[in-house]
């Protein structure tokens, strides 16, 4: 689980970097949202690791919901002007 959380954090930081921002520091007003995204990423991979039979190809499973949550939260974070929240610009 720790590896999945670390991977989630790395994806968040990489996405921030592609938008010209540094990492979100602990205590920043947006830190809780980043934590929620990271937790959704970890839950997504934890659920993926379980055998989850589907009845139909388009049937949603718990891992699908966690994946959707992760990317929605990530999109919310990068859509903000993070420089007004104290996140440093990297370029």
C-alpha positions as CSV (number, residue, x, y, z in Angstrom):
1,X,0.0,0.0,0.0
2,X,2.9,2.4,0.8
3,X,4.2,1.9,-2.7
4,X,0.9,2.8,-4.2
5,X,0.7,5.9,-2.1
6,X,4.2,6.9,-3.1
7,X,3.3,6.4,-6.7
8,X,0.2,8.6,-6.3
9,X,2.3,11.3,-4.7
10,X,4.8,11.1,-7.6
11,X,2.0,11.4,-10.1
12,X,0.6,14.4,-8.4
13,X,4.0,16.1,-8.2
14,X,4.8,15.3,-11.8
15,X,1.4,16.7,-12.9
16,X,2.1,19.9,-10.9
17,X,5.5,20.2,-12.5
18,X,4.1,20.0,-16.0
19,X,2.0,23.0,-15.0
20,X,5.0,24.8,-13.6
21,X,4.4,24.3,-9.9
22,X,6.5,22.8,-7.1
23,X,5.3,20.2,-4.6
24,X,2.5,21.1,-2.2
25,X,3.9,21.5,1.3
26,X,2.3,20.1,4.4
27,X,0.0,22.7,6.0
28,X,-0.8,24.4,2.7
29,X,-4.5,25.1,2.3
30,X,-4.7,22.6,-0.7
31,X,-2.8,19.9,1.1
32,X,-5.9,18.1,2.2
33,X,-7.2,17.8,-1.4
34,X,-3.9,16.4,-2.5
35,X,-4.0,13.9,0.3
36,X,-7.5,12.9,-0.8
37,X,-6.3,12.4,-4.3
38,X,-3.4,10.3,-3.1
39,X,-5.7,8.1,-1.0
40,X,-8.0,7.6,-4.0
41,X,-5.0,6.5,-6.0
42,X,-3.9,4.0,-3.3
43,X,-7.5,2.7,-3.0
44,X,-7.7,2.3,-6.8
45,X,-4.6,0.1,-6.9
46,X,-5.6,-1.8,-3.8
47,X,-9.0,-2.6,-5.4
48,X,-7.3,-3.5,-8.7
49,X,-5.2,-6.0,-6.9
50,X,-8.3,-7.9,-5.7
51,X,-10.1,-10.4,-8.0
52,X,-13.2,-8.6,-9.1
53,X,-15.4,-10.4,-11.5
54,X,-17.6,-8.4,-13.8
55,X,-20.9,-9.5,-15.3
56,X,-20.6,-7.1,-18.3
57,X,-17.7,-5.3,-19.9
58,X,-19.1,-1.9,-19.1
59,X,-20.0,-2.7,-15.5
60,X,-18.4,-0.3,-13.1
61,X,-16.4,-1.7,-10.1
62,X,-15.1,-0.1,-7.0
63,X,-11.6,0.3,-8.6
64,X,-13.3,2.3,-11.5
65,X,-14.9,4.7,-9.0
66,X,-11.6,5.2,-7.1
67,X,-9.8,5.8,-10.5
68,X,-12.4,8.4,-11.5
69,X,-12.1,10.1,-8.1
70,X,-8.3,10.3,-8.4
71,X,-8.3,11.9,-11.8
72,X,-11.2,14.3,-10.9
73,X,-9.3,15.5,-7.8
74,X,-6.1,15.8,-9.8
75,X,-7.9,17.9,-12.4
76,X,-9.3,20.1,-9.7
77,X,-5.9,20.7,-8.3
78,X,-4.2,21.7,-11.5
79,X,-7.1,23.8,-12.7
80,X,-6.4,26.2,-9.8
81,X,-4.0,29.1,-9.8
82,X,-1.8,27.5,-7.2
83,X,0.6,30.4,-7.0
84,X,-2.2,32.3,-5.1
85,X,-2.2,29.5,-2.6
86,X,1.6,29.7,-1.9
87,X,2.7,26.9,-4.3
88,X,6.0,28.1,-5.8
89,X,6.3,28.4,-9.6
90,X,9.2,26.3,-11.1
91,X,9.6,28.2,-14.3
